[in-house]
Amino acid sequence: RAVCVKCLQEELEKVPLSRHGKLYTYCVVRQAPPGLKVPYAMGITELPEGVRVTSLIATDHPEELKIGMGMELVIESFRQNDEGKEVLTYKFRPEK
């Protein structure tokens, strides 16, 4: 972002965020664009700092997701690009 969404200040400060949070909400997607297997889950994870992050949810069992459950950040493969190289993305998964 170019400005703070609360005060509109243009000088932003980098703030480290937690890798753990709580599942704020989610949905299970059953129709997907080409290249994505269904069903998959998308969700919003709320971090302790008050930030809400939208991401894919890394789970093979979306039916086990529950609002408020603990989540942790992971880096996983998303797809391969046109050159056959792996493209990584961040996701959240249920804490073990």
Backbone as JSON, one array per atom type, in Angstrom:
{
  "sequence": "RAVCVKCLQEELEKVPLSRHGKLYTYCVVRQAPPGLKVPYAMGITELPEGVRVTSLIATDHPEELKIGMGMELVIESFRQNDEGKEVLTYKFRPEK",
  "N": [[0.83, -1.18, 0.0], [0.37, 2.28, -0.6], [-0.25, 4.23, 1.2], [-1.2, 4.69, 4.67], [-4.09, 3.04, 5.73], [-5.61, 3.89, 7.83], [-4.79, 6.47, 8.79], [-3.92, 7.81, 6.58], [-1.29, 8.53, 6.2], [1.75, 8.79, 4.4], [4.26, 7.78, 4.93], [5.3, 4.73, 5.74], [5.72, 2.17, 8.21], [7.67, -0.74, 8.64], [6.48, -3.66, 10.07], [6.98, -6.51, 11.95], [5.09, -9.52, 11.7], [3.1, -11.99, 13.37], [3.37, -15.56, 12.89], [1.28, -17.08, 13.49], [-2.24, -17.42, 14.07], [-5.82, -16.93, 14.28], [-8.56, -18.57, 12.72], [-10.63, -16.54, 11.03], [-12.73, -16.42, 9.13], [-14.01, -18.51, 6.45], [-14.29, -20.16, 3.24], [-15.37, -22.92, 1.22], [-14.3, -23.82, -1.87], [-15.76, -25.07, -4.75], [-15.81, -25.02, -7.47], [-13.38, -24.29, -9.77], [-10.83, -22.24, -11.34], [-8.94, -23.24, -14.28], [-6.33, -25.53, -13.51], [-6.4, -25.58, -10.74], [-7.17, -27.8, -8.13], [-10.25, -29.07, -6.95], [-12.22, -29.91, -4.03], [-11.14, -26.79, -2.57], [-9.95, -24.63, 0.05], [-10.44, -21.25, 0.96], [-9.53, -18.56, 3.06], [-9.71, -16.23, 5.83], [-7.34, -15.23, 8.06], [-6.91, -14.09, 11.3], [-4.45, -12.25, 12.8], [-2.53, -11.88, 15.89], [-1.76, -9.22, 16.03], [-3.86, -7.83, 15.03], [-4.21, -7.72, 12.34], [-5.77, -8.91, 9.41], [-5.45, -11.6, 7.24], [-5.89, -12.69, 3.98], [-5.94, -15.82, 2.4], [-5.11, -18.92, 0.67], [-6.06, -21.99, 2.19], [-4.17, -24.48, 3.58], [-5.08, -27.57, 3.48], [-6.23, -30.92, 3.38], [-8.66, -31.62, 4.16], [-11.16, -29.83, 4.15], [-13.62, -29.87, 5.4], [-13.15, -30.1, 8.07], [-12.47, -27.64, 9.06], [-12.85, -24.93, 11.35], [-14.28, -21.95, 12.5], [-12.32, -19.74, 14.38], [-10.37, -21.56, 15.06], [-6.9, -22.41, 15.66], [-4.32, -21.25, 13.5], [-1.49, -21.57, 11.31], [1.2, -20.07, 9.52], [2.42, -21.16, 6.38], [4.7, -21.96, 3.73], [4.14, -22.97, 0.52], [4.04, -25.0, -2.47], [2.4, -23.65, -5.31], [1.85, -23.8, -8.06], [3.2, -24.7, -11.3], [5.2, -22.63, -13.36], [5.19, -21.37, -16.8], [7.68, -22.17, -17.66], [8.15, -24.44, -16.31], [9.02, -24.16, -13.72], [8.73, -24.17, -10.18], [6.2, -22.37, -8.5], [5.88, -20.59, -5.61], [3.74, -19.96, -2.76], [2.22, -18.2, 0.0], [0.35, -19.72, 2.6], [-2.17, -20.49, 5.02], [-2.45, -22.99, 7.54], [-4.3, -25.39, 9.5], [-3.34, -25.44, 12.92], [-1.33, -27.93, 14.45]],
  "CA": [[0.0, 0.0, 0.0], [1.13, 3.52, -0.68], [-0.58, 5.06, 2.37], [-1.86, 4.03, 5.79], [-5.53, 3.07, 5.53], [-6.26, 4.52, 8.98], [-4.48, 7.89, 8.96], [-3.52, 8.3, 5.25], [0.11, 8.93, 6.19], [2.47, 8.14, 3.32], [5.46, 7.12, 5.43], [4.88, 3.5, 6.4], [6.71, 1.48, 9.02], [7.62, -2.19, 8.54], [6.17, -4.27, 11.36], [6.94, -7.97, 11.85], [3.81, -10.1, 12.1], [3.13, -13.36, 13.87], [3.1, -16.64, 11.94], [0.14, -17.82, 14.05], [-3.44, -16.63, 14.27], [-7.1, -17.66, 14.41], [-9.36, -18.54, 11.51], [-11.7, -15.55, 11.17], [-13.8, -16.94, 8.29], [-13.49, -19.28, 5.32], [-15.26, -20.79, 2.34], [-14.87, -24.05, 0.45], [-14.52, -23.58, -3.29], [-16.03, -26.34, -5.42], [-15.57, -24.8, -8.89], [-12.12, -23.56, -9.79], [-10.22, -21.98, -12.64], [-8.04, -24.32, -14.7], [-5.07, -25.68, -12.79], [-6.61, -25.76, -9.31], [-8.0, -28.96, -7.8], [-11.34, -28.78, -6.02], [-12.47, -28.64, -3.36], [-10.07, -26.16, -1.8], [-10.47, -23.64, 0.99], [-9.89, -19.89, 1.07], [-9.94, -18.05, 4.36], [-9.1, -15.03, 6.42], [-6.74, -15.52, 9.36], [-6.67, -12.88, 12.09], [-3.21, -12.34, 13.57], [-2.61, -11.2, 17.18], [-1.54, -7.78, 15.85], [-5.09, -7.23, 14.54], [-4.21, -7.77, 10.87], [-6.46, -10.07, 8.82], [-4.75, -11.99, 6.01], [-6.62, -13.6, 3.11], [-5.05, -16.78, 1.76], [-5.53, -20.3, 0.55], [-5.85, -22.76, 3.42], [-3.5, -25.75, 3.27], [-5.72, -28.7, 4.14], [-6.88, -31.92, 2.53], [-9.95, -31.89, 4.79], [-11.8, -28.55, 4.45], [-14.79, -30.07, 6.25], [-12.72, -30.05, 9.47], [-12.17, -26.26, 9.46], [-13.78, -24.31, 12.3], [-13.97, -20.56, 12.8], [-11.68, -19.59, 15.68], [-9.28, -22.52, 15.29], [-5.54, -21.91, 15.48], [-3.75, -21.39, 12.17], [-0.08, -21.21, 11.21], [1.68, -19.72, 8.18], [3.32, -22.09, 5.7], [5.03, -21.64, 2.34], [3.94, -24.21, -0.23], [3.95, -24.89, -3.93], [1.1, -23.25, -5.83], [1.75, -24.35, -9.41], [4.43, -24.54, -12.08], [5.06, -21.59, -14.39], [5.32, -21.84, -18.18], [9.01, -22.74, -17.84], [8.23, -25.64, -15.49], [9.57, -23.87, -12.41], [7.76, -24.13, -9.1], [5.78, -21.07, -7.99], [5.52, -20.73, -4.2], [2.81, -18.99, -2.2], [1.97, -18.37, 1.43], [-0.96, -20.25, 2.96], [-2.29, -20.84, 6.43], [-2.98, -24.34, 7.75], [-4.66, -25.59, 10.9], [-2.24, -25.83, 13.8], [-1.37, -29.35, 14.88]],
  "C": [[0.87, 1.24, 0.0], [0.89, 4.42, 0.52], [-1.22, 4.19, 3.44], [-3.37, 4.15, 5.6], [-6.28, 3.72, 6.7], [-6.04, 6.04, 9.01], [-4.05, 8.58, 7.66], [-2.09, 8.84, 5.2], [0.85, 8.13, 5.12], [3.74, 7.43, 3.78], [5.03, 5.92, 6.27], [6.04, 2.86, 7.13], [6.57, -0.02, 8.81], [7.43, -2.76, 9.94], [6.16, -5.79, 11.18], [5.6, -8.49, 12.37], [4.01, -11.53, 12.55], [2.87, -14.34, 12.75], [1.88, -17.45, 12.37], [-1.04, -16.89, 14.24], [-4.65, -17.53, 14.43], [-7.88, -17.51, 13.11], [-10.57, -17.64, 11.75], [-12.94, -15.97, 10.38], [-13.18, -17.72, 7.14], [-14.64, -19.7, 4.42], [-14.57, -21.94, 1.62], [-15.28, -23.84, -1.0], [-14.67, -24.93, -3.99], [-15.96, -26.23, -6.94], [-14.35, -23.89, -8.98], [-11.69, -23.25, -11.21], [-9.29, -23.13, -13.01], [-6.75, -24.33, -13.88], [-5.22, -25.85, -11.29], [-7.54, -26.94, -9.08], [-9.07, -28.54, -6.8], [-11.67, -30.03, -5.22], [-11.2, -28.1, -2.72], [-10.69, -25.06, -0.93], [-9.7, -22.33, 0.88], [-10.35, -19.37, 2.44], [-9.25, -16.76, 4.72], [-8.63, -15.43, 7.81], [-6.45, -14.21, 10.06], [-5.44, -13.11, 12.96], [-3.36, -11.58, 14.88], [-2.45, -9.68, 17.08], [-2.79, -7.07, 15.32], [-5.22, -7.23, 13.03], [-4.95, -9.04, 10.44], [-5.87, -10.34, 7.45], [-5.6, -13.0, 5.24], [-5.63, -14.53, 2.42], [-5.78, -18.08, 1.45], [-5.29, -20.97, 1.9], [-5.3, -24.12, 3.01], [-4.15, -26.85, 4.11], [-6.29, -29.65, 3.09], [-8.28, -32.22, 3.03], [-10.66, -30.59, 5.16], [-13.02, -28.68, 5.35], [-14.43, -30.01, 7.75], [-12.39, -28.64, 9.95], [-13.26, -25.74, 10.38], [-13.34, -22.87, 12.54], [-13.42, -20.49, 14.22], [-10.54, -20.56, 15.93], [-7.92, -21.88, 15.03], [-5.01, -22.22, 14.09], [-2.28, -20.99, 12.22], [0.29, -21.0, 9.76], [2.61, -20.8, 7.65], [3.59, -21.55, 4.29], [4.96, -22.95, 1.59], [3.93, -23.93, -1.73], [2.53, -24.52, -4.32], [0.85, -23.88, -7.19], [3.12, -24.3, -10.05], [4.18, -23.45, -13.12], [5.27, -22.2, -15.77], [6.67, -22.48, -18.48], [9.2, -24.0, -17.0], [8.81, -25.42, -14.11], [8.44, -23.74, -11.39], [7.47, -22.69, -8.66], [5.29, -21.3, -6.56], [4.51, -19.67, -3.8], [2.73, -19.2, -0.7], [0.54, -18.9, 1.59], [-0.99, -20.33, 4.48], [-2.85, -22.25, 6.51], [-3.39, -24.46, 9.22], [-3.45, -26.01, 11.72], [-2.43, -27.27, 14.26], [-1.41, -29.46, 16.37]]
}
